[in-house]
Amino acid sequence: MYDVVDSTDRFTGRVFRVRTDRVTMPDGSVAPRDVVSHVGAVVVAALDDQGRVVLVRQYRHPVGRYLWELPAGLMDVSGEDLATAALRELAEEADLTAARVDLLVDLHTSPGFSNELVRVFLARELAEIPEADRHVRGDEEADMQVSRVPLDEALGMVADGRITNAAAVAGLLAAARARDTGFAGLRPADAPLPR
């Protein structure tokens, strides 16, 4: 059951590829299923010592507008572990380092058609990167706005529809839960991925 009979590639790009799998169903029939195969991503809920979370406002072409999000990026550096990728993205997008990183939550963002897995980390003990050592942002990141917002205010932005990015919503809710439980029970940054 659910065995792939055959697979046809439809599109291959830098971030994802699209294929059609023919899959055996429980009744024995075979049905086509289009799949977006994604490289994966990391997201960082960076919480400072004043209880503020770092948000970035970035233009997202598929939705045609700017979105408030958490710092994030693709798993597109060969051999890079997930926590290192998260810290790289935090540095590139928010000019910050973090001395402490824990795992908040893993998300399958759209499992009805994609295998995309996003791992959301909690970064604490933040420090500014010196101006001379900062990443030069290009493309959509060139006009990215970086803000620090009290975590409860960010939750309000989720509730009133100002934050709609799924990974940001999940990350902010998980960060608030972690804060409210005294950061007890967080998984280590290198915990195995869900299977």
N, C-alpha and C positions, 0 to 999 in steps of 0.2 A: 504494500500500500504506500502511496506517495513516492514511488520510485520514478526517477526521471528516465523516460524512454529514449528521448533524444533532445538536443538543444541546438538552437540556431541563433548565432550572433546577429543582432540588428544594427548596433551602433557601438563604437568604441571611442571614448573621449579621454581627456586628461583626468577627470574626477570620477567618472562612472562609465559603465557600459550597460547596454540593454540587450537582453536575450529573450527568446521565447523557449520555454521548456514545455515539453509534452509530458504530463504527469499522470500516473495511474491513480485513479480515485478509489475509494473504499468499495464501490459497487463493481469494480473491474474496468470501468470505462477509462478512456484516456482524454484528458482535457488540456488545452493550451493555457499556460500561465506566463505572462510577461513579467520579467524581473529586471529591476535596476540594481546592478551590482556596484556598490559604492566603496571607496577606499577607507571610509571611516573618519571619525573626527574626535577631537577633544575639546572640552569646554572648561572654563575656569571661573568658579565663583570665588573671587578674591575679596576677603573680608578684612578690613583694617582694624586697628586697635580701638577705634571709636565706633565700631559696629556698622560701618558703611561698606557697601558692596560696590565694586567697580563695574560700571556699565559703559558700553560703547554704542554709539549711534552711527550706523553704517548703511549706505545705500545698498539695496538688494534688488538687482535687476528683475528676477522672475516675478516679484510682487510689485515692482515699479515704485518703490518708495524707501525711505529711510526707516530702519527698525532699531529699537533699543534692544541690545543683546548683551550677553556676557562675552568676554574675550574668548575666541575660539578659532580653530583651524583644522585643516585636513591632516590626516596621517599620511603625508606624502614624502617623508624623508626616510629613505631606506634604512632599516636597522634601528630606528629611533624608538625607544620604549615610550609608552603612553604618558607617563608622568613627565618625562623630559620634554616631550612634545607640548604638553600643557604649559610647562614653564617657559618654553620658547615662545609660545603664542602670547603668554602674559607679558613677556618682555617686548615682543614686537608690537603688540597692540596697545599696551597700557604703560610701557616704560617702567615696569616693576619686576622685582624679584620676590621670591617667597622662601622663607627658611623652613616652612612647614607645609606639607602637601598631604592631604588625605583623600580617599575616594568617597564621593557623595552618592552617585547613582549611575547606573548604566541604562541606556535607552535604545530600544529599537524604534526609530522615529516614525516609520511608515511600513510596518511589516506586511501589509496587504500587497505591496508591490516592490519593496526594496529590502535588501539585507543590511542597510546602513545601521551601524552601531555607533553610538556616541557615548563616550565616557566623560562624566562630569566630575571634576575635582574641586575640593575646597582648598584654597591657598590662604595661609595666614602668615603673620610675622613678615609683613611686606616692607620693602625698601625701594626707594626711587633709584633708577639707573641714572648715572651721571649723563648730563646732556651730550657730551662728546662721544659716549658709547651707545647712544640710542639707535635703534633700527630706523632706516629711512623708509617711510611708508609710501607706497605707490598705488596706482589703480583706484579701486573703491576705498582703499584705506587712506588715501591721500587727504581726504577731508573728514576723516573719522573724528568724531567728538568723543572725548573720554570724560566721564563724570564719576564722582563718588556720591552715592545716595544712601541714606540710612536704609538698612535692610527692610524695615517695616514699610517705609515709603515705596521701596521697589515692589513689595508685595501688593501695595495699593495700585501700583502701575499695572501689575498683572490683572488684578480684579477689575480695573476700569478699562482694560483693553489697550493700554498704551504699550504693553509688552506682550507680543504674540508669538515670538520665536519659541518653538516647543522646548528646545534644550534650555533656553533661558528660564522659561516658566518652571520646568522641572528642577533646574539647578537652584533657583531662588527658593522654591518651596522646600527642597531638601536642605539648603543652607539654614533656613529658618528653623526647621525641625532639629537640625544638629545644634544650633545655638540654644534652642529651648530645652534641649536635653543635656546641656553642658558639654557638648561634643563627645558624649559617651557613645560607644558602639560604632564609631566610624571604621570602615574597612581600610586596610593599608593601601597606599597608592599603587602597589604592585600586585594587588589581588587578581586572581585569574579572571579572565573574561567569562561571561555567561555562555554556556553551551546549549 
